[in-house]
């Protein structure tokens, strides 16, 4: 749940910060993997993001 929440927070625009690109969000998740979030879940999210980009 924490990874999905972090992804949403980073890729959605808010009055206090602009939305980050998927590439920037992936970089942020990878930095947090193993300390703040589960690295296995990060791998799954990154794979899903790559699959979505391939379809688009």
mmCIF file of the N, C-alpha and C atoms, coordinates in Angstrom:
data_MODEL
# 
_entry.id   MODEL 
# 
loop_
_atom_site.group_PDB 
_atom_site.id 
_atom_site.type_symbol 
_atom_site.label_atom_id 
_atom_site.label_alt_id 
_atom_site.label_comp_id 
_atom_site.label_asym_id 
_atom_site.label_entity_id 
_atom_site.label_seq_id 
_atom_site.pdbx_PDB_ins_code 
_atom_site.Cartn_x 
_atom_site.Cartn_y 
_atom_site.Cartn_z 
_atom_site.occupancy 
_atom_site.B_iso_or_equiv 
_atom_site.pdbx_formal_charge 
_atom_site.auth_seq_id 
_atom_site.auth_comp_id 
_atom_site.auth_asym_id 
_atom_site.auth_atom_id 
_atom_site.pdbx_PDB_model_num 
ATOM 1   N N  . UNK A 1 1  ? 0.820  -1.185 0.000   1.00 0.00 ? 1  UNK A N  1 
ATOM 2   C CA . UNK A 1 1  ? 0.000  0.000  0.000   1.00 0.00 ? 1  UNK A CA 1 
ATOM 3   C C  . UNK A 1 1  ? 0.869  1.255  0.000   1.00 0.00 ? 1  UNK A C  1 
ATOM 4   N N  . UNK A 1 2  ? 1.977  1.218  0.705   1.00 0.00 ? 2  UNK A N  1 
ATOM 5   C CA . UNK A 1 2  ? 2.840  2.396  0.791   1.00 0.00 ? 2  UNK A CA 1 
ATOM 6   C C  . UNK A 1 2  ? 3.415  2.776  -0.561  1.00 0.00 ? 2  UNK A C  1 
ATOM 7   N N  . UNK A 1 3  ? 3.744  1.778  -1.389  1.00 0.00 ? 3  UNK A N  1 
ATOM 8   C CA . UNK A 1 3  ? 4.326  2.064  -2.704  1.00 0.00 ? 3  UNK A CA 1 
ATOM 9   C C  . UNK A 1 3  ? 3.270  2.714  -3.600  1.00 0.00 ? 3  UNK A C  1 
ATOM 10  N N  . UNK A 1 4  ? 2.065  2.190  -3.586  1.00 0.00 ? 4  UNK A N  1 
ATOM 11  C CA . UNK A 1 4  ? 0.989  2.769  -4.396  1.00 0.00 ? 4  UNK A CA 1 
ATOM 12  C C  . UNK A 1 4  ? 0.686  4.196  -3.954  1.00 0.00 ? 4  UNK A C  1 
ATOM 13  N N  . UNK A 1 5  ? 0.676  4.429  -2.665  1.00 0.00 ? 5  UNK A N  1 
ATOM 14  C CA . UNK A 1 5  ? 0.438  5.764  -2.131  1.00 0.00 ? 5  UNK A CA 1 
ATOM 15  C C  . UNK A 1 5  ? 1.561  6.715  -2.542  1.00 0.00 ? 5  UNK A C  1 
ATOM 16  N N  . UNK A 1 6  ? 2.798  6.260  -2.452  1.00 0.00 ? 6  UNK A N  1 
ATOM 17  C CA . UNK A 1 6  ? 3.936  7.093  -2.848  1.00 0.00 ? 6  UNK A CA 1 
ATOM 18  C C  . UNK A 1 6  ? 3.877  7.399  -4.339  1.00 0.00 ? 6  UNK A C  1 
ATOM 19  N N  . UNK A 1 7  ? 3.553  6.389  -5.167  1.00 0.00 ? 7  UNK A N  1 
ATOM 20  C CA . UNK A 1 7  ? 3.446  6.577  -6.615  1.00 0.00 ? 7  UNK A CA 1 
ATOM 21  C C  . UNK A 1 7  ? 2.393  7.642  -6.926  1.00 0.00 ? 7  UNK A C  1 
ATOM 22  N N  . UNK A 1 8  ? 1.234  7.496  -6.299  1.00 0.00 ? 8  UNK A N  1 
ATOM 23  C CA . UNK A 1 8  ? 0.145  8.441  -6.530  1.00 0.00 ? 8  UNK A CA 1 
ATOM 24  C C  . UNK A 1 8  ? 0.544  9.855  -6.107  1.00 0.00 ? 8  UNK A C  1 
ATOM 25  N N  . UNK A 1 9  ? 1.172  9.969  -4.953  1.00 0.00 ? 9  UNK A N  1 
ATOM 26  C CA . UNK A 1 9  ? 1.583  11.284 -4.454  1.00 0.00 ? 9  UNK A CA 1 
ATOM 27  C C  . UNK A 1 9  ? 2.611  11.927 -5.381  1.00 0.00 ? 9  UNK A C  1 
ATOM 28  N N  . UNK A 1 10 ? 3.524  11.137 -5.916  1.00 0.00 ? 10 UNK A N  1 
ATOM 29  C CA . UNK A 1 10 ? 4.569  11.702 -6.772  1.00 0.00 ? 10 UNK A CA 1 
ATOM 30  C C  . UNK A 1 10 ? 4.073  12.048 -8.169  1.00 0.00 ? 10 UNK A C  1 
ATOM 31  N N  . UNK A 1 11 ? 3.130  11.278 -8.708  1.00 0.00 ? 11 UNK A N  1 
ATOM 32  C CA . UNK A 1 11 ? 2.714  11.488 -10.096 1.00 0.00 ? 11 UNK A CA 1 
ATOM 33  C C  . UNK A 1 11 ? 1.461  12.344 -10.230 1.00 0.00 ? 11 UNK A C  1 
ATOM 34  N N  . UNK A 1 12 ? 0.875  12.757 -9.113  1.00 0.00 ? 12 UNK A N  1 
ATOM 35  C CA . UNK A 1 12 ? -0.299 13.626 -9.138  1.00 0.00 ? 12 UNK A CA 1 
ATOM 36  C C  . UNK A 1 12 ? 0.112  15.044 -8.760  1.00 0.00 ? 12 UNK A C  1 
ATOM 37  N N  . UNK A 1 13 ? -0.454 16.003 -9.441  1.00 0.00 ? 13 UNK A N  1 
ATOM 38  C CA . UNK A 1 13 ? -0.174 17.393 -9.118  1.00 0.00 ? 13 UNK A CA 1 
ATOM 39  C C  . UNK A 1 13 ? -0.940 17.837 -7.881  1.00 0.00 ? 13 UNK A C  1 
ATOM 40  N N  . UNK A 1 14 ? -0.334 18.689 -7.105  1.00 0.00 ? 14 UNK A N  1 
ATOM 41  C CA . UNK A 1 14 ? -0.942 19.251 -5.900  1.00 0.00 ? 14 UNK A CA 1 
ATOM 42  C C  . UNK A 1 14 ? -0.615 20.737 -5.863  1.00 0.00 ? 14 UNK A C  1 
ATOM 43  N N  . UNK A 1 15 ? -1.349 21.517 -5.101  1.00 0.00 ? 15 UNK A N  1 
ATOM 44  C CA . UNK A 1 15 ? -1.039 22.946 -5.017  1.00 0.00 ? 15 UNK A CA 1 
ATOM 45  C C  . UNK A 1 15 ? 0.383  23.229 -4.517  1.00 0.00 ? 15 UNK A C  1 
ATOM 46  N N  . UNK A 1 16 ? 0.939  22.311 -3.742  1.00 0.00 ? 16 UNK A N  1 
ATOM 47  C CA . UNK A 1 16 ? 2.255  22.550 -3.155  1.00 0.00 ? 16 UNK A CA 1 
ATOM 48  C C  . UNK A 1 16 ? 3.394  21.902 -3.931  1.00 0.00 ? 16 UNK A C  1 
ATOM 49  N N  . UNK A 1 17 ? 3.108  21.100 -4.987  1.00 0.00 ? 17 UNK A N  1 
ATOM 50  C CA . UNK A 1 17 ? 4.164  20.585 -5.862  1.00 0.00 ? 17 UNK A CA 1 
ATOM 51  C C  . UNK A 1 17 ? 3.574  20.083 -7.175  1.00 0.00 ? 17 UNK A C  1 
ATOM 52  N N  . UNK A 1 18 ? 4.382  20.156 -8.215  1.00 0.00 ? 18 UNK A N  1 
ATOM 53  C CA . UNK A 1 18 ? 3.968  19.680 -9.526  1.00 0.00 ? 18 UNK A CA 1 
ATOM 54  C C  . UNK A 1 18 ? 4.086  18.161 -9.594  1.00 0.00 ? 18 UNK A C  1 
ATOM 55  N N  . UNK A 1 19 ? 3.319  17.573 -10.488 1.00 0.00 ? 19 UNK A N  1 
ATOM 56  C CA . UNK A 1 19 ? 3.397  16.121 -10.696 1.00 0.00 ? 19 UNK A CA 1 
ATOM 57  C C  . UNK A 1 19 ? 4.758  15.767 -11.289 1.00 0.00 ? 19 UNK A C  1 
ATOM 58  N N  . UNK A 1 20 ? 5.319  14.668 -10.829 1.00 0.00 ? 20 UNK A N  1 
ATOM 59  C CA . UNK A 1 20 ? 6.576  14.160 -11.389 1.00 0.00 ? 20 UNK A CA 1 
ATOM 60  C C  . UNK A 1 20 ? 6.264  13.216 -12.539 1.00 0.00 ? 20 UNK A C  1 
ATOM 61  N N  . UNK A 1 21 ? 7.219  13.064 -13.430 1.00 0.00 ? 21 UNK A N  1 
ATOM 62  C CA . UNK A 1 21 ? 7.063  12.098 -14.520 1.00 0.00 ? 21 UNK A CA 1 
ATOM 63  C C  . UNK A 1 21 ? 7.165  10.687 -13.948 1.00 0.00 ? 21 UNK A C  1 
ATOM 64  N N  . UNK A 1 22 ? 6.750  9.710  -14.743 1.00 0.00 ? 22 UNK A N  1 
ATOM 65  C CA . UNK A 1 22 ? 6.864  8.315  -14.306 1.00 0.00 ? 22 UNK A CA 1 
ATOM 66  C C  . UNK A 1 22 ? 8.324  7.969  -14.050 1.00 0.00 ? 22 UNK A C  1 
ATOM 67  N N  . UNK A 1 23 ? 9.217  8.468  -14.891 1.00 0.00 ? 23 UNK A N  1 
ATOM 68  C CA . UNK A 1 23 ? 10.652 8.186  -14.714 1.00 0.00 ? 23 UNK A CA 1 
ATOM 69  C C  . UNK A 1 23 ? 11.168 8.745  -13.383 1.00 0.00 ? 23 UNK A C  1 
ATOM 70  N N  . UNK A 1 24 ? 10.753 9.955  -13.042 1.00 0.00 ? 24 UNK A N  1 
ATOM 71  C CA . UNK A 1 24 ? 11.171 10.547 -11.763 1.00 0.00 ? 24 UNK A CA 1 
ATOM 72  C C  . UNK A 1 24 ? 10.584 9.778  -10.582 1.00 0.00 ? 24 UNK A C  1 
ATOM 73  N N  . UNK A 1 25 ? 9.327  9.342  -10.712 1.00 0.00 ? 25 UNK A N  1 
ATOM 74  C CA . UNK A 1 25 ? 8.679  8.583  -9.642  1.00 0.00 ? 25 UNK A CA 1 
ATOM 75  C C  . UNK A 1 25 ? 9.372  7.236  -9.442  1.00 0.00 ? 25 UNK A C  1 
ATOM 76  N N  . UNK A 1 26 ? 9.735  6.580  -10.541 1.00 0.00 ? 26 UNK A N  1 
ATOM 77  C CA . UNK A 1 26 ? 10.444 5.304  -10.443 1.00 0.00 ? 26 UNK A CA 1 
ATOM 78  C C  . UNK A 1 26 ? 11.777 5.497  -9.729  1.00 0.00 ? 26 UNK A C  1 
ATOM 79  N N  . UNK A 1 27 ? 12.476 6.557  -10.078 1.00 0.00 ? 27 UNK A N  1 
ATOM 80  C CA . UNK A 1 27 ? 13.755 6.843  -9.423  1.00 0.00 ? 27 UNK A CA 1 
ATOM 81  C C  . UNK A 1 27 ? 13.544 7.037  -7.917  1.00 0.00 ? 27 UNK A C  1 
ATOM 82  N N  . UNK A 1 28 ? 12.500 7.763  -7.538  1.00 0.00 ? 28 UNK A N  1 
ATOM 83  C CA . UNK A 1 28 ? 12.201 7.982  -6.124  1.00 0.00 ? 28 UNK A CA 1 
ATOM 84  C C  . UNK A 1 28 ? 11.868 6.685  -5.404  1.00 0.00 ? 28 UNK A C  1 
ATOM 85  N N  . UNK A 1 29 ? 11.091 5.821  -6.046  1.00 0.00 ? 29 UNK A N  1 
ATOM 86  C CA . UNK A 1 29 ? 10.746 4.545  -5.426  1.00 0.00 ? 29 UNK A CA 1 
ATOM 87  C C  . UNK A 1 29 ? 11.975 3.662  -5.256  1.00 0.00 ? 29 UNK A C  1 
ATOM 88  N N  . UNK A 1 30 ? 12.831 3.663  -6.280  1.00 0.00 ? 30 UNK A N  1 
ATOM 89  C CA . UNK A 1 30 ? 14.052 2.847  -6.177  1.00 0.00 ? 30 UNK A CA 1 
ATOM 90  C C  . UNK A 1 30 ? 14.953 3.337  -5.052  1.00 0.00 ? 30 UNK A C  1 
ATOM 91  N N  . UNK A 1 31 ? 15.013 4.646  -4.834  1.00 0.00 ? 31 UNK A N  1 
ATOM 92  C CA . UNK A 1 31 ? 15.806 5.189  -3.722  1.00 0.00 ? 31 UNK A CA 1 
ATOM 93  C C  . UNK A 1 31 ? 15.245 4.738  -2.376  1.00 0.00 ? 31 UNK A C  1 
ATOM 94  N N  . UNK A 1 32 ? 13.924 4.580  -2.299  1.00 0.00 ? 32 UNK A N  1 
ATOM 95  C CA . UNK A 1 32 ? 13.270 4.209  -1.046  1.00 0.00 ? 32 UNK A CA 1 
ATOM 96  C C  . UNK A 1 32 ? 13.203 2.703  -0.817  1.00 0.00 ? 32 UNK A C  1 
ATOM 97  N N  . UNK A 1 33 ? 13.450 1.929  -1.865  1.00 0.00 ? 33 UNK A N  1 
ATOM 98  C CA . UNK A 1 33 ? 13.332 0.467  -1.774  1.00 0.00 ? 33 UNK A CA 1 
ATOM 99  C C  . UNK A 1 33 ? 14.294 -0.087 -0.732  1.00 0.00 ? 33 UNK A C  1 
ATOM 100 N N  . UNK A 1 34 ? 13.746 -0.891 0.157   1.00 0.00 ? 34 UNK A N  1 
ATOM 101 C CA . UNK A 1 34 ? 14.557 -1.533 1.184   1.00 0.00 ? 34 UNK A CA 1 
ATOM 102 C C  . UNK A 1 34 ? 14.661 -0.736 2.467   1.00 0.00 ? 34 UNK A C  1 
ATOM 103 N N  . UNK A 1 35 ? 14.302 0.536  2.426   1.00 0.00 ? 35 UNK A N  1 
ATOM 104 C CA . UNK A 1 35 ? 14.339 1.344  3.648   1.00 0.00 ? 35 UNK A CA 1 
ATOM 105 C C  . UNK A 1 35 ? 12.936 1.786  4.045   1.00 0.00 ? 35 UNK A C  1 
ATOM 106 N N  . UNK A 1 36 ? 12.220 2.412  3.108   1.00 0.00 ? 36 UNK A N  1 
ATOM 107 C CA . UNK A 1 36 ? 10.875 2.898  3.410   1.00 0.00 ? 36 UNK A CA 1 
ATOM 108 C C  . UNK A 1 36 ? 9.783  2.026  2.815   1.00 0.00 ? 36 UNK A C  1 
ATOM 109 N N  . UNK A 1 37 ? 10.105 1.355  1.723   1.00 0.00 ? 37 UNK A N  1 
ATOM 110 C CA . UNK A 1 37 ? 9.114  0.509  1.048   1.00 0.00 ? 37 UNK A CA 1 
ATOM 111 C C  . UNK A 1 37 ? 9.730  -0.836 0.690   1.00 0.00 ? 37 UNK A C  1 
ATOM 112 N N  . UNK A 1 38 ? 8.873  -1.816 0.474   1.00 0.00 ? 38 UNK A N  1 
ATOM 113 C CA . UNK A 1 38 ? 9.299  -3.177 0.144   1.00 0.00 ? 38 UNK A CA 1 
ATOM 114 C C  . UNK A 1 38 ? 9.906  -3.212 -1.259  1.00 0.00 ? 38 UNK A C  1 
ATOM 115 N N  . UNK A 1 39 ? 11.149 -3.640 -1.393  1.00 0.00 ? 39 UNK A N  1 
ATOM 116 C CA . UNK A 1 39 ? 11.790 -3.657 -2.707  1.00 0.00 ? 39 UNK A CA 1 
ATOM 117 C C  . UNK A 1 39 ? 11.108 -4.580 -3.716  1.00 0.00 ? 39 UNK A C  1 
ATOM 118 N N  . UNK A 1 40 ? 10.469 -5.631 -3.266  1.00 0.00 ? 40 UNK A N  1 
ATOM 119 C CA . UNK A 1 40 ? 9.767  -6.537 -4.180  1.00 0.00 ? 40 UNK A CA 1 
ATOM 120 C C  . UNK A 1 40 ? 8.567  -5.831 -4.801  1.00 0.00 ? 40 UNK A C  1 
ATOM 121 N N  . UNK A 1 41 ? 7.886  -5.042 -4.008  1.00 0.00 ? 41 UNK A N  1 
ATOM 122 C CA . UNK A 1 41 ? 6.742  -4.290 -4.517  1.00 0.00 ? 41 UNK A CA 1 
ATOM 123 C C  . UNK A 1 41 ? 7.213  -3.214 -5.493  1.00 0.00 ? 41 UNK A C  1 
ATOM 124 N N  . UNK A 1 42 ? 8.339  -2.600 -5.212  1.00 0.00 ? 42 UNK A N  1 
ATOM 125 C CA . UNK A 1 42 ? 8.891  -1.590 -6.125  1.00 0.00 ? 42 UNK A CA 1 
ATOM 126 C C  . UNK A 1 42 ? 9.180  -2.232 -7.487  1.00 0.00 ? 42 UNK A C  1 
ATOM 127 N N  . UNK A 1 43 ? 9.776  -3.418 -7.493  1.00 0.00 ? 43 UNK A N  1 
ATOM 128 C CA . UNK A 1 43 ? 10.059 -4.117 -8.754  1.00 0.00 ? 43 UNK A CA 1 
ATOM 129 C C  . UNK A 1 43 ? 8.759  -4.353 -9.520  1.00 0.00 ? 43 UNK A C  1 
ATOM 130 N N  . UNK A 1 44 ? 7.706  -4.747 -8.828  1.00 0.00 ? 44 UNK A N  1 
ATOM 131 C CA . UNK A 1 44 ? 6.420  -5.002 -9.486  1.00 0.00 ? 44 UNK A CA 1 
ATOM 132 C C  . UNK A 1 44 ? 5.834  -3.725 -10.078 1.00 0.00 ? 44 UNK A C  1 
ATOM 133 N N  . UNK A 1 45 ? 5.904  -2.636 -9.344  1.00 0.00 ? 45 UNK A N  1 
ATOM 134 C CA . UNK A 1 45 ? 5.374  -1.358 -9.833  1.00 0.00 ? 45 UNK A CA 1 
ATOM 135 C C  . UNK A 1 45 ? 6.173  -0.877 -11.041 1.00 0.00 ? 45 UNK A C  1 
ATOM 136 N N  . UNK A 1 46 ? 7.479  -0.996 -10.979 1.00 0.00 ? 46 UNK A N  1 
ATOM 137 C CA . UNK A 1 46 ? 8.334  -0.586 -12.101 1.00 0.00 ? 46 UNK A CA 1 
ATOM 138 C C  . UNK A 1 46 ? 8.014  -1.428 -13.336 1.00 0.00 ? 46 UNK A C  1 
ATOM 139 N N  . UNK A 1 47 ? 7.837  -2.726 -13.160 1.00 0.00 ? 47 UNK A N  1 
ATOM 140 C CA . UNK A 1 47 ? 7.497  -3.606 -14.275 1.00 0.00 ? 47 UNK A CA 1 
ATOM 141 C C  . UNK A 1 47 ? 6.146  -3.224 -14.866 1.00 0.00 ? 47 UNK A C  1 
ATOM 142 N N  . UNK A 1 48 ? 5.177  -2.946 -14.030 1.00 0.00 ? 48 UNK A N  1 
ATOM 143 C CA . UNK A 1 48 ? 3.849  -2.548 -14.507 1.00 0.00 ? 48 UNK A CA 1 
ATOM 144 C C  . UNK A 1 48 ? 3.912  -1.226 -15.262 1.00 0.00 ? 48 UNK A C  1 
ATOM 145 N N  . UNK A 1 49 ? 4.684  -0.290 -14.749 1.00 0.00 ? 49 UNK A N  1 
ATOM 146 C CA . UNK A 1 49 ? 4.846  1.003  -15.416 1.00 0.00 ? 49 UNK A CA 1 
ATOM 147 C C  . UNK A 1 49 ? 5.482  0.815  -16.787 1.00 0.00 ? 49 UNK A C  1 
ATOM 148 N N  . UNK A 1 50 ? 6.490  -0.035 -16.875 1.00 0.00 ? 50 UNK A N  1 
ATOM 149 C CA . UNK A 1 50 ? 7.150  -0.296 -18.154 1.00 0.00 ? 50 UNK A CA 1 
ATOM 150 C C  . UNK A 1 50 ? 6.182  -0.951 -19.132 1.00 0.00 ? 50 UNK A C  1 
ATOM 151 N N  . UNK A 1 51 ? 5.356  -1.858 -18.643 1.00 0.00 ? 51 UNK A N  1 
ATOM 152 C CA . UNK A 1 51 ? 4.376  -2.532 -19.510 1.00 0.00 ? 51 UNK A CA 1 
ATOM 153 C C  . UNK A 1 51 ? 3.346  -1.543 -20.035 1.00 0.00 ? 51 UNK A C  1 
ATOM 154 N N  . UNK A 1 52 ? 2.914  -0.620 -19.209 1.00 0.00 ? 52 UNK A N  1 
ATOM 155 C CA . UNK A 1 52 ? 1.956  0.398  -19.636 1.00 0.00 ? 52 UNK A CA 1 
ATOM 156 C C  . UNK A 1 52 ? 2.568  1.315  -20.679 1.00 0.00 ? 52 UNK A C  1 
ATOM 157 N N  . UNK A 1 53 ? 3.825  1.682  -20.524 1.00 0.00 ? 53 UNK A N  1 
ATOM 158 C CA . UNK A 1 53 ? 4.504  2.534  -21.485 1.00 0.00 ? 53 UNK A CA 1 
ATOM 159 C C  . UNK A 1 53 ? 4.657  1.828  -22.817 1.00 0.00 ? 53 UNK A C  1 
ATOM 160 N N  . UNK A 1 54 ? 4.886  0.521  -22.792 1.00 0.00 ? 54 UNK A N  1 
ATOM 161 C CA . UNK A 1 54 ? 5.045  -0.241 -24.030 1.00 0.00 ? 54 UNK A CA 1 
ATOM 162 C C  . UNK A 1 54 ? 3.751  -0.285 -24.823 1.00 0.00 ? 54 UNK A C  1 
ATOM 163 N N  . UNK A 1 55 ? 2.624  -0.291 -24.125 1.00 0.00 ? 55 UNK A N  1 
ATOM 164 C CA . UNK A 1 55 ? 1.317  -0.347 -24.779 1.00 0.00 ? 55 UNK A CA 1 
ATOM 165 C C  . UNK A 1 55 ? 0.945  1.033  -25.335 1.00 0.00 ? 55 UNK A C  1 
ATOM 166 N N  . UNK A 1 56 ? 1.327  2.073  -24.644 1.00 0.00 ? 56 UNK A N  1 
ATOM 167 C CA . UNK A 1 56 ? 0.935  3.441  -25.028 1.00 0.00 ? 56 UNK A CA 1 
ATOM 168 C C  . UNK A 1 56 ? 1.625  3.938  -26.244 1.00 0.00 ? 56 UNK A C  1 
# 
